[in-house]
Amino acid sequence: MEVVEDFSIKSKKTHLVIFAVYFLAAFFILLMGIKIIQNMNTVYAQESATASQNLSIPAIGLDTPVTTVEYTGTELSVPHKIAGAYTAHDNKTLLFGHSSTVFNELKNLRINDEISYNGKKYEIVSIENKEKSSISMKEILKEETTDTIVLMTCSGEPIPNTDADYTHRLIITAVTNQRK
């Protein structure tokens, strides 16, 4: 009889220890989730604080700050939560952002949709989905005769063994709205 009681007490203690471990693990995971969300909000706040420009696309409900990005030799650093802008010429600006955040609805735009960027109105004249390897940044950034913005984000399929890169780029070109 003593053996059964001893086993029962050990079994209860074991269950209590297992419960405590699971409880602490769940509590830790919850705290980490809250911390990740706080960090994401901090990144958005930091990026927004440095933004001096604005992009609005009513057709997809987009209204976001835009921060100026510098070209660092071989790449442009993409902001995490807002759009970035690189001005190649006085009348040509490349606007880019992540397809998983700020530009997640860009795929729903159509020819003639209106875009507002820094108080100017633009109209979409071209929408292309190009394979990443076939894109010429020199061509995208070339000088134009009219004010032009190019919006670019990832599309296609994820490329294996990369840090969230994709096979294609969605490239949308818009020119100053000529309609009165």
Backbone as CSV, one residue per row, in Angstrom:
resi,resn,N_x,N_y,N_z,CA_x,CA_y,CA_z,C_x,C_y,C_z
1,MET,0.829,-1.195,0.000,0.000,0.000,0.000,0.870,1.253,0.000
2,GLU,1.941,1.200,0.705,2.831,2.340,0.795,3.455,2.660,-0.562
3,VAL,3.742,1.664,-1.361,4.319,1.841,-2.677,3.341,2.588,-3.589
4,VAL,2.051,2.260,-3.563,1.032,2.903,-4.379,0.888,4.371,-4.000
5,GLU,0.861,4.662,-2.694,0.736,6.049,-2.253,1.961,6.858,-2.674
6,ASP,3.145,6.255,-2.550,4.365,6.929,-2.936,4.349,7.241,-4.447
7,PHE,3.914,6.280,-5.260,3.814,6.476,-6.698,2.816,7.587,-7.004
8,SER,1.693,7.624,-6.339,0.662,8.629,-6.561,1.181,10.025,-6.231
9,ILE,1.915,10.166,-5.163,2.467,11.468,-4.778,3.506,11.912,-5.802
10,LYS,4.389,10.984,-6.237,5.399,11.323,-7.244,4.732,11.706,-8.563
11,SER,3.669,11.003,-8.929,2.959,11.292,-10.159,2.332,12.687,-10.114
12,LYS,1.765,13.060,-8.999,1.172,14.382,-8.848,2.246,15.468,-8.920
13,LYS,3.387,15.211,-8.289,4.488,16.175,-8.336,5.002,16.331,-9.764
14,THR,5.107,15.208,-10.477,5.566,15.252,-11.861,4.611,16.059,-12.716
15,HIS,3.320,15.823,-12.557,2.322,16.575,-13.309,2.381,18.068,-12.978
16,LEU,2.602,18.379,-11.699,2.710,19.769,-11.282,3.933,20.436,-11.917
17,VAL,5.045,19.739,-11.954,6.266,20.270,-12.566,6.047,20.475,-14.069
18,ILE,5.443,19.506,-14.739,5.176,19.620,-16.172,4.255,20.804,-16.439
19,PHE,3.212,20.953,-15.617,2.297,22.082,-15.770,3.051,23.402,-15.609
20,ALA,3.907,23.488,-14.603,4.657,24.716,-14.357,5.574,25.046,-15.538
21,VAL,6.214,24.028,-16.095,7.098,24.241,-17.242,6.297,24.764,-18.434
22,TYR,5.152,24.120,-18.730,4.312,24.576,-19.841,3.785,25.985,-19.605
23,PHE,3.389,26.277,-18.374,2.883,27.598,-18.042,3.957,28.661,-18.260
24,LEU,5.163,28.387,-17.776,6.257,29.344,-17.946,6.627,29.513,-19.419
25,ALA,6.617,28.417,-20.182,6.925,28.504,-21.607,5.878,29.349,-22.328
26,ALA,4.598,29.137,-22.038,3.527,29.911,-22.664,3.639,31.383,-22.284
27,PHE,3.943,31.648,-21.022,4.101,33.021,-20.555,5.272,33.702,-21.274
28,PHE,6.382,32.996,-21.429,7.556,33.524,-22.127,7.223,33.828,-23.589
29,ILE,6.533,32.907,-24.265,6.153,33.106,-25.666,5.235,34.317,-25.800
30,LEU,4.297,34.479,-24.883,3.403,35.633,-24.895,4.186,36.936,-24.733
31,LEU,5.114,36.958,-23.792,5.925,38.159,-23.589,6.779,38.470,-24.814
32,MET,7.340,37.453,-25.442,8.155,37.665,-26.644,7.292,38.223,-27.775
33,GLY,6.072,37.723,-27.918,5.161,38.233,-28.943,4.857,39.703,-28.725
34,ILE,4.620,40.074,-27.483,4.351,41.481,-27.150,5.589,42.328,-27.463
35,LYS,6.761,41.822,-27.130,8.008,42.553,-27.381,8.230,42.730,-28.882
36,ILE,7.958,41.708,-29.678,8.122,41.802,-31.132,7.190,42.869,-31.688
37,ILE,5.938,42.885,-31.241,4.981,43.896,-31.699,5.448,45.293,-31.304
38,GLN,5.954,45.437,-30.079,6.462,46.734,-29.643,7.633,47.174,-30.515
39,ASN,8.530,46.236,-30.843,9.678,46.575,-31.692,9.227,46.981,-33.087
40,MET,8.209,46.299,-33.644,7.699,46.651,-34.964,7.122,48.062,-34.941
41,ASN,6.390,48.395,-33.889,5.825,49.740,-33.766,6.928,50.782,-33.617
42,THR,8.005,50.437,-32.920,9.135,51.339,-32.767,9.798,51.590,-34.111
43,VAL,9.972,50.530,-34.924,10.560,50.675,-36.256,9.698,51.608,-37.098
44,TYR,8.367,51.419,-37.083,7.468,52.279,-37.844,7.594,53.728,-37.372
45,ALA,7.633,53.926,-36.066,7.733,55.281,-35.521,9.059,55.927,-35.920
46,GLN,10.156,55.163,-35.861,11.458,55.706,-36.244,11.487,56.050,-37.729
47,GLU,10.979,55.146,-38.570,10.968,55.408,-40.003,10.075,56.603,-40.326
48,SER,8.919,56.676,-39.676,7.994,57.783,-39.929,8.583,59.115,-39.487
49,ALA,9.352,59.095,-38.394,9.936,60.331,-37.871,10.946,60.924,-38.845
50,THR,11.615,60.071,-39.639,12.606,60.572,-40.598,11.977,60.894,-41.950
51,ALA,10.712,60.587,-42.110,10.039,60.805,-43.394,9.622,62.260,-43.542
52,SER,9.931,62.823,-44.702,9.550,64.211,-44.963,8.624,64.312,-46.173
53,GLN,8.247,63.160,-46.708,7.421,63.125,-47.905,6.190,62.267,-47.636
54,ASN,5.219,62.304,-48.570,4.004,61.526,-48.395,3.550,60.940,-49.729
55,LEU,3.043,59.720,-49.666,2.509,59.020,-50.827,1.083,58.609,-50.513
56,SER,0.170,58.937,-51.441,-1.233,58.572,-51.257,-1.761,57.956,-52.555
57,ILE,-2.405,56.784,-52.404,-3.023,56.115,-53.550,-4.442,55.726,-53.138
58,PRO,-5.422,56.584,-53.424,-6.798,56.353,-52.984,-7.393,55.015,-53.460
59,ALA,-7.050,54.557,-54.644,-7.640,53.336,-55.189,-7.385,52.113,-54.317
60,ILE,-6.298,52.132,-53.531,-5.997,50.995,-52.653,-5.945,51.404,-51.182
61,GLY,-6.375,52.634,-50.905,-6.420,53.105,-49.516,-5.052,53.290,-48.883
62,LEU,-4.044,53.610,-49.679,-2.686,53.781,-49.158,-2.406,55.253,-48.875
63,ASP,-1.922,55.522,-47.693,-1.457,56.847,-47.306,-0.283,56.615,-46.365
64,THR,0.927,56.869,-46.845,2.113,56.522,-46.061,3.169,57.612,-46.121
65,PRO,3.909,57.754,-45.044,5.077,58.623,-45.107,6.119,57.981,-46.027
66,VAL,6.997,58.799,-46.565,8.063,58.325,-47.441,9.377,58.929,-46.946
67,THR,10.375,58.096,-46.808,11.685,58.569,-46.374,12.670,58.508,-47.535
68,THR,13.552,59.479,-47.587,14.580,59.507,-48.617,15.634,58.457,-48.307
69,VAL,16.038,57.726,-49.337,17.013,56.655,-49.177,18.216,56.965,-50.055
70,GLU,19.382,56.693,-49.536,20.619,56.922,-50.282,21.064,55.634,-50.966
71,TYR,21.676,55.789,-52.101,22.244,54.673,-52.842,23.608,54.369,-52.243
72,THR,23.813,53.129,-51.777,25.058,52.780,-51.088,25.930,51.861,-51.945
73,GLY,26.289,52.314,-53.102,27.187,51.535,-53.948,26.494,50.528,-54.828
74,THR,25.874,49.531,-54.212,25.223,48.487,-55.009,23.759,48.276,-54.670
75,GLU,23.265,48.945,-53.635,21.872,48.706,-53.273,21.230,49.894,-52.573
76,LEU,19.900,49.843,-52.559,19.092,50.809,-51.825,18.518,50.085,-50.619
77,SER,18.558,50.709,-49.474,18.036,50.099,-48.261,16.526,50.343,-48.170
78,VAL,15.746,49.271,-48.179,14.287,49.377,-48.172,13.787,49.525,-46.737
79,PRO,13.020,50.580,-46.453,12.425,50.711,-45.115,11.477,49.539,-44.839
80,HIS,11.270,49.221,-43.579,10.441,48.061,-43.227,8.946,48.326,-43.330
81,LYS,8.494,49.468,-42.879,7.054,49.710,-42.756,6.506,50.849,-43.606
82,ILE,7.374,51.688,-44.143,6.935,52.813,-44.957,7.637,52.745,-46.308
83,ALA,7.329,53.647,-47.192,7.961,53.664,-48.509,9.277,54.430,-48.461
84,GLY,10.172,54.045,-49.353,11.442,54.741,-49.522,11.456,55.435,-50.868
85,ALA,12.228,56.502,-50.990,12.320,57.248,-52.249,13.773,57.485,-52.598
86,TYR,14.076,57.245,-53.865,15.396,57.559,-54.393,15.185,58.413,-55.627
87,THR,15.703,59.639,-55.599,15.547,60.552,-56.719,16.799,60.499,-57.580
88,ALA,16.631,59.955,-58.775,17.745,59.821,-59.705,17.975,61.111,-60.481
89,HIS,16.886,61.801,-60.818,16.921,63.060,-61.567,15.829,63.960,-61.004
90,ASP,15.881,65.235,-61.325,14.878,66.168,-60.809,13.452,65.748,-61.153
91,ASN,13.283,65.062,-62.263,11.926,64.704,-62.683,11.668,63.186,-62.647
92,LYS,12.500,62.433,-61.917,12.316,60.980,-61.857,12.636,60.469,-60.456
93,THR,11.639,59.846,-59.823,11.817,59.299,-58.488,11.361,57.851,-58.455
94,LEU,12.168,57.017,-57.832,11.821,55.624,-57.595,11.285,55.509,-56.176
95,LEU,10.057,55.001,-56.046,9.449,54.758,-54.737,9.367,53.246,-54.559
96,PHE,9.816,52.756,-53.429,9.818,51.316,-53.226,9.474,50.986,-51.781
97,GLY,8.968,49.770,-51.599,8.596,49.307,-50.268,8.337,47.819,-50.312
98,HIS,8.195,47.241,-49.140,7.977,45.796,-49.038,6.552,45.426,-49.466
99,SER,6.449,44.345,-50.220,5.140,43.855,-50.658,4.378,43.217,-49.502
100,SER,5.069,42.928,-48.418,4.406,42.324,-47.257,3.895,43.374,-46.273
101,THR,4.251,44.632,-46.499,3.793,45.685,-45.581,3.178,46.836,-46.379
102,VAL,3.927,47.896,-46.576,3.393,49.142,-47.143,2.834,48.982,-48.558
103,PHE,3.445,48.149,-49.385,2.999,47.995,-50.775,2.244,46.685,-51.001
104,ASN,1.600,46.160,-49.980,0.915,44.870,-50.117,-0.298,44.918,-51.043
105,GLU,-0.852,46.084,-51.331,-2.017,46.182,-52.222,-1.675,46.752,-53.599
106,LEU,-0.408,47.000,-53.855,0.001,47.583,-55.137,-0.470,46.758,-56.325
107,LYS,-0.542,45.464,-56.148,-0.964,44.558,-57.225,-2.391,44.833,-57.697
108,ASN,-3.164,45.568,-56.932,-4.557,45.863,-57.283,-4.733,47.162,-58.063
109,LEU,-3.640,47.846,-58.360,-3.730,49.094,-59.119,-3.981,48.826,-60.598
110,ARG,-4.545,49.825,-61.273,-4.882,49.722,-62.693,-4.371,50.960,-63.437
111,ILE,-4.239,50.821,-64.748,-3.874,51.965,-65.593,-4.893,53.081,-65.341
112,ASN,-4.421,54.329,-65.297,-5.202,55.549,-65.057,-5.537,55.802,-63.590
113,ASP,-5.211,54.879,-62.667,-5.406,55.184,-61.244,-4.518,56.364,-60.879
114,GLU,-4.976,57.148,-59.915,-4.272,58.362,-59.517,-3.402,58.122,-58.294
115,ILE,-2.243,58.760,-58.314,-1.296,58.708,-57.204,-0.934,60.140,-56.836
116,SER,-0.878,60.431,-55.544,-0.398,61.736,-55.078,0.927,61.522,-54.362
117,TYR,1.914,62.282,-54.769,3.228,62.196,-54.137,3.752,63.610,-53.942
118,ASN,3.942,63.980,-52.701,4.431,65.315,-52.337,3.622,66.439,-52.964
119,GLY,2.326,66.286,-52.943,1.436,67.343,-53.420,1.198,67.347,-54.920
120,LYS,1.897,66.507,-55.665,1.676,66.422,-57.110,0.809,65.215,-57.427
121,LYS,-0.014,65.356,-58.441,-0.894,64.271,-58.899,-0.242,63.560,-60.087
122,TYR,-0.268,62.250,-60.033,0.277,61.420,-61.109,-0.794,60.432,-61.560
123,GLU,-0.650,59.956,-62.780,-1.570,58.974,-63.331,-0.766,57.766,-63.808
124,ILE,-1.223,56.569,-63.442,-0.513,55.350,-63.831,-0.637,55.132,-65.333
125,VAL,0.531,54.943,-65.980,0.555,54.722,-67.426,1.111,53.341,-67.796
126,SER,1.737,52.664,-66.823,2.339,51.366,-67.124,2.386,50.504,-65.864
127,ILE,2.033,49.222,-66.034,2.138,48.243,-64.945,2.812,47.008,-65.536
128,GLU,3.970,46.653,-64.970,4.724,45.501,-65.462,5.091,44.590,-64.297
129,ASN,5.102,43.308,-64.574,5.598,42.328,-63.617,6.799,41.666,-64.285
130,LYS,8.013,42.079,-63.883,9.219,41.636,-64.577,10.043,40.699,-63.714
131,GLU,10.669,39.751,-64.387,11.595,38.864,-63.700,12.757,39.696,-63.166
132,LYS,13.118,39.436,-61.922,14.145,40.234,-61.254,15.445,40.296,-62.066
133,SER,15.850,39.181,-62.632,17.118,39.126,-63.358,17.102,39.928,-64.660
134,SER,15.926,40.295,-65.157,15.847,41.033,-66.424,15.676,42.538,-66.227
135,ILE,15.696,42.984,-64.991,15.476,44.399,-64.711,16.777,45.190,-64.833
136,SER,16.699,46.305,-65.542,17.820,47.226,-65.659,17.499,48.461,-64.820
137,MET,18.197,48.611,-63.711,17.969,49.787,-62.876,18.372,51.065,-63.620
138,LYS,19.335,50.957,-64.501,19.726,52.111,-65.318,18.535,52.580,-66.150
139,GLU,17.795,51.629,-66.703,16.610,51.952,-67.506,15.506,52.540,-66.626
140,ILE,15.290,51.937,-65.469,14.244,52.431,-64.558,14.545,53.851,-64.095
141,LEU,15.819,54.147,-63.853,16.199,55.438,-63.294,16.552,56.499,-64.338
142,LYS,16.450,56.158,-65.620,16.832,57.129,-66.649,15.954,58.385,-66.584
143,GLU,16.538,59.484,-67.008,15.837,60.771,-66.995,14.673,60.758,-67.984
144,GLU,13.591,61.437,-67.606,12.397,61.533,-68.455,12.146,62.993,-68.820
145,THR,11.270,63.205,-69.788,10.939,64.579,-70.192,9.800,65.165,-69.366
146,THR,9.075,64.321,-68.649,7.977,64.774,-67.789,8.185,64.192,-66.395
147,ASP,7.601,64.831,-65.375,7.729,64.317,-64.011,7.180,62.893,-63.946
148,THR,8.012,61.977,-63.466,7.664,60.559,-63.443,8.034,59.952,-62.100
149,ILE,7.158,59.095,-61.597,7.492,58.272,-60.441,7.351,56.812,-60.849
150,VAL,8.204,55.986,-60.288,8.155,54.546,-60.518,8.018,53.887,-59.158
151,LEU,6.972,53.095,-58.986,6.777,52.344,-57.757,7.242,50.914,-58.016
152,MET,7.999,50.351,-57.077,8.506,49.003,-57.277,8.441,48.216,-55.971
153,THR,8.010,46.946,-56.102,7.967,46.048,-54.959,8.159,44.619,-55.444
154,CYS,8.404,43.725,-54.521,8.601,42.313,-54.861,7.287,41.668,-55.288
155,SER,7.412,40.675,-56.173,6.270,39.855,-56.571,6.816,38.509,-57.029
156,GLY,5.932,37.648,-57.476,6.377,36.328,-57.916,6.479,35.358,-56.758
157,GLU,7.410,34.429,-56.874,7.603,33.379,-55.876,8.835,33.674,-55.021
158,PRO,8.800,33.237,-53.754,9.996,33.403,-52.918,11.189,32.648,-53.514
159,ILE,12.358,33.253,-53.425,13.588,32.597,-53.870,14.135,31.807,-52.687
160,PRO,14.317,30.492,-52.862,14.829,29.672,-51.745,16.194,30.165,-51.265
161,ASN,16.416,29.998,-49.980,17.695,30.326,-49.337,18.086,31.792,-49.451
162,THR,17.087,32.671,-49.492,17.361,34.115,-49.475,16.592,34.731,-48.316
163,ASP,16.946,35.933,-48.010,16.282,36.650,-46.924,15.050,37.368,-47.471
164,ALA,13.983,36.604,-47.717,12.691,37.131,-48.161,12.763,37.839,-49.514
165,ASP,13.516,37.298,-50.440,13.584,37.873,-51.781,12.647,37.086,-52.704
166,TYR,12.237,37.730,-53.794,11.269,37.133,-54.710,11.793,37.143,-56.146
167,THR,11.178,36.328,-56.990,11.629,36.133,-58.368,11.324,37.305,-59.286
168,HIS,10.318,38.103,-58.978,9.866,39.179,-59.866,9.744,40.498,-59.112
169,ARG,9.571,41.565,-59.895,9.293,42.880,-59.335,8.076,43.458,-60.054
170,LEU,7.162,43.993,-59.273,6.026,44.730,-59.818,6.500,46.163,-59.989
171,ILE,6.434,46.662,-61.215,6.940,47.999,-61.535,5.792,48.819,-62.124
172,ILE,5.450,49.899,-61.443,4.338,50.759,-61.855,4.890,52.147,-62.148
173,THR,4.621,52.623,-63.355,5.099,53.946,-63.765,3.921,54.902,-63.848
174,ALA,4.115,56.088,-63.277,3.075,57.120,-63.312,3.709,58.449,-63.695
175,VAL,2.974,59.223,-64.477,3.451,60.538,-64.919,2.529,61.626,-64.380
176,THR,3.066,62.841,-64.363,2.263,63.974,-63.882,0.917,63.975,-64.572
177,ASN,-0.104,64.101,-63.775,-1.479,64.079,-64.294,-1.710,65.309,-65.155
178,GLN,-2.033,65.090,-66.428,-2.239,66.188,-67.375,-3.690,66.645,-67.413
179,ARG,-4.602,65.880,-66.776,-6.023,66.264,-66.793,-6.255,67.445,-65.885
180,LYS,-7.104,68.322,-66.292,-7.425,69.505,-65.479,-8.755,69.326,-64.788
